[in-house]
Amino acid sequence: MRLEAITFDLDDTLWDNGGVMRRTEDGHYAWLDAALADWVEERREKRLGEQGEAAHPAGARGRFAEHFPLEAFIERRQRLAGAHPLRRGDFTWLRRRALEELLGEFGLAVEHAEHWALRAMERFMALRHEVRPHDEVEALLSELGKRYRLASITNGNVDVTRLALGRHFLVTVAAGEMLAPKPDPRPFLAALARLGAPPSRALHVGDSWAEDALPARRLGMQAAWIGPDDRALPAGIHRLDHVRELPALIAWLDKRR
């Protein structure tokens, strides 16, 4: 096999994503709760000064997160994903839609609910991109980019072009926004088509057995699976402990062609 292209998953492949998501989830929701409380109070004081009465704006009372704790937000997203199966992988849409619904139920008018949902998602996306790639990743992508055409394929909502390492990828595919999250073959096929490489000359690297290794292999790609166990592997799927081991695997594959 003459390797021409390499496609990469992002979360938990090029960086550890668990801590990022905990900080992002907690951080943007706490920001929304505090910013919304300040806004509501400012509007209440303004109305008090203008009308001489303490009418509460838009019917919102108390703190948003007291009415709708983070768990309620998560549950609402899950409910929306079930109600809109085509959107189940579009996490940005699910989050914003869930926030709009909860903010409306909190008592905000539609335009205010849309405004604060958008502001919260801007905060979410800022935090979401505070990722720290593994120490080896920058040099790894730089070297691989000299020999192979590189692409990223993610179900997440990180826009890799906002990161410094994004410059290494000729193609970036956000599978959820395509309404075809992995393991759907379409994001793999889209990346390969844009790279101009057949599956037989491509390698996909990812941490998910079900969403990375198996669908890539079904298409005829080689797959590098960053997996936690030593299960028996079918031909064409190769287990790595860490992405740093990728050059050794590629060297081994090159010897077999």
C-alpha positions in Angstrom: 0.0 0.0 0.0 1.3 3.4 -1.0 0.0 5.8 1.6 -1.1 9.2 0.2 -3.4 10.7 2.8 -4.1 10.6 6.5 -7.3 11.7 8.2 -7.5 12.5 11.9 -10.2 12.6 14.5 -9.6 15.5 16.9 -11.0 15.1 20.4 -9.2 12.5 22.5 -6.9 11.8 19.5 -4.8 15.0 19.2 -5.6 16.2 22.8 -7.3 15.0 25.9 -10.9 16.3 25.7 -12.4 15.4 29.1 -11.1 18.3 31.0 -11.8 20.7 28.2 -15.4 19.7 28.1 -15.9 19.9 31.9 -14.4 23.4 32.0 -16.4 24.5 28.9 -19.7 23.1 30.1 -19.4 24.5 33.6 -17.8 27.8 32.5 -20.3 28.9 29.9 -23.3 28.0 31.9 -22.0 29.8 35.0 -21.2 32.8 32.8 -24.8 32.8 31.4 -26.3 32.6 34.8 -24.2 35.5 36.1 -24.5 37.7 33.0 -28.2 37.2 32.8 -28.8 38.0 36.5 -26.9 41.3 36.0 -29.0 42.1 32.9 -32.3 41.4 34.6 -31.3 43.5 37.6 -30.3 46.4 35.4 -33.6 46.3 33.6 -35.5 46.0 36.9 -33.7 49.1 38.2 -34.3 51.0 35.0 -38.0 50.3 35.2 -38.1 51.1 38.8 -36.6 54.5 38.0 -38.9 55.2 35.1 -42.2 53.8 36.5 -41.7 54.0 40.3 -42.5 50.3 40.5 -40.3 47.2 40.6 -41.8 45.4 37.6 -39.6 42.4 36.8 -38.5 42.3 33.1 -40.0 39.7 30.9 -41.4 37.7 33.8 -38.0 36.3 34.7 -37.6 35.8 38.4 -34.7 34.4 40.5 -31.5 33.0 39.0 -31.6 31.1 35.7 -29.4 28.2 37.0 -31.6 27.8 40.0 -34.6 27.2 37.8 -32.7 25.2 35.3 -29.5 23.6 36.7 -26.9 22.2 34.3 -28.5 18.8 34.5 -31.7 20.2 33.1 -29.8 21.7 30.2 -28.1 18.4 29.4 -31.5 16.6 29.6 -33.1 19.1 27.2 -30.3 18.6 24.7 -30.8 14.8 24.8 -34.5 15.3 24.4 -34.0 17.5 21.3 -31.5 15.0 19.8 -34.2 12.3 20.1 -36.9 14.6 18.6 -34.6 15.7 15.7 -32.6 12.6 14.8 -31.0 14.3 11.7 -29.6 16.9 14.1 -28.3 14.5 16.7 -24.7 15.1 15.8 -25.0 18.9 15.3 -24.0 19.7 18.9 -23.9 23.5 18.4 -27.4 23.5 17.1 -28.7 21.3 19.9 -27.0 23.5 22.5 -28.3 26.7 21.2 -31.8 25.4 20.6 -31.9 24.0 24.2 -30.8 27.3 25.6 -33.4 29.2 23.7 -36.1 26.9 25.0 -35.0 27.1 28.6 -34.6 30.8 28.5 -38.0 31.2 27.1 -39.4 29.0 29.9 -37.5 31.2 32.3 -39.6 34.1 31.1 -37.6 35.9 28.5 -39.2 37.1 25.3 -38.2 35.3 22.1 -35.7 38.0 21.0 -34.1 38.1 24.4 -33.9 34.3 24.6 -32.3 34.1 21.2 -29.8 36.9 22.1 -28.7 35.2 25.4 -28.5 31.8 23.8 -26.2 33.3 21.1 -24.1 35.0 23.7 -23.8 31.9 25.8 -22.7 29.9 22.7 -20.1 32.5 21.9 -18.7 32.0 25.4 -19.0 28.2 24.9 -17.0 28.2 21.7 -14.3 30.4 23.2 -13.8 28.0 26.0 -14.2 25.0 23.7 -11.2 26.0 21.7 -8.9 26.3 24.7 -7.4 22.9 24.0 -3.9 21.8 24.5 -2.7 19.4 21.9 -0.4 16.6 23.0 3.2 17.8 23.1 4.2 15.7 20.1 1.3 16.7 17.8 2.7 19.9 16.3 6.0 18.3 15.2 4.1 15.1 14.1 1.7 17.0 11.8 4.5 19.1 10.5 6.5 16.1 9.4 3.6 14.1 8.1 2.4 17.1 6.1 5.6 17.0 4.1 4.8 13.5 2.8 1.0 13.1 3.0 -2.2 15.1 2.4 -3.8 15.6 5.8 -7.5 16.1 6.8 -9.4 16.3 10.1 -12.8 14.6 10.5 -14.6 15.4 13.8 -18.1 14.8 15.3 -17.3 17.6 17.7 -17.7 21.4 17.3 -14.1 22.4 17.4 -13.2 24.5 14.4 -9.7 23.3 13.9 -8.9 26.3 11.7 -9.1 28.5 14.8 -6.2 26.5 16.3 -2.5 26.9 15.4 -2.3 23.3 14.3 -5.2 23.8 11.8 -2.7 25.0 9.2 -1.5 21.5 8.7 -4.8 20.3 7.4 -5.7 20.7 3.7 -9.3 19.6 4.5 -11.5 19.9 7.6 -14.8 18.1 7.9 -17.3 18.8 10.7 -19.4 15.7 10.4 -22.2 16.9 12.7 -22.8 20.0 10.7 -23.0 17.7 7.6 -25.9 16.0 9.5 -23.9 12.8 9.0 -21.9 12.2 12.2 -19.4 9.3 12.2 -19.8 6.3 11.8 -21.7 7.5 8.8 -19.3 7.0 5.8 -20.1 10.3 4.2 -17.6 12.5 6.2 -14.8 10.0 5.4 -15.8 10.0 1.7 -16.0 13.8 1.6 -12.6 14.2 3.1 -11.0 11.7 0.7 -12.7 13.2 -2.3 -11.4 16.7 -1.4 -7.9 15.2 -0.7 -8.0 13.4 -4.0 -7.1 10.1 -2.4 -8.8 6.6 -2.8 -9.6 4.8 0.5 -7.0 2.1 -0.3 -4.3 4.7 0.0 -5.5 6.5 3.1 -5.1 6.0 6.8 -7.6 7.2 9.5 -6.4 7.9 13.0 -8.9 8.1 15.9 -9.8 7.0 19.4 -13.3 5.5 18.8 -13.7 1.9 17.8 -17.2 2.4 16.6 -16.9 5.9 15.1 -13.3 5.9 13.7 -11.7 2.4 13.3 -14.7 0.4 12.0 -16.2 2.8 9.5 -12.8 3.7 8.1 -11.9 0.1 7.6 -15.3 -0.7 6.0 -14.4 1.9 3.4 -11.1 0.2 2.7 -8.9 2.6 4.6 -6.2 1.5 7.0 -7.2 2.5 10.6 -5.0 3.5 13.5 -7.1 3.0 16.6 -5.9 4.7 19.8 -7.7 2.2 22.1 -7.6 1.1 25.7 -7.4 -2.7 25.4 -5.8 -5.5 23.5 -8.9 -7.0 21.7 -8.3 -9.1 18.7 -8.0 -6.7 15.7 -9.2 -7.4 12.2 -6.7 -6.9 9.3 -6.2 -3.3 8.6 -6.9 -1.9 12.1 -3.8 -1.2 14.1 -3.9 -0.3 17.8 -1.9 2.5 19.3 -1.5 3.6 22.9 -1.0 7.2 21.9 -0.8 9.3 18.7 3.0 9.6 19.2 3.3 6.0 18.0 1.9 6.9 14.6 5.2 7.4 12.8 6.3 3.9 13.8 3.1 2.4 12.4 3.4 4.4 9.1 7.0 3.2 8.8 5.8 -0.4 9.2 3.1 0.0 6.7 5.5 1.5 4.2 7.7 -1.6 4.5 4.8 -3.8 3.6 3.8 -2.1 0.4 
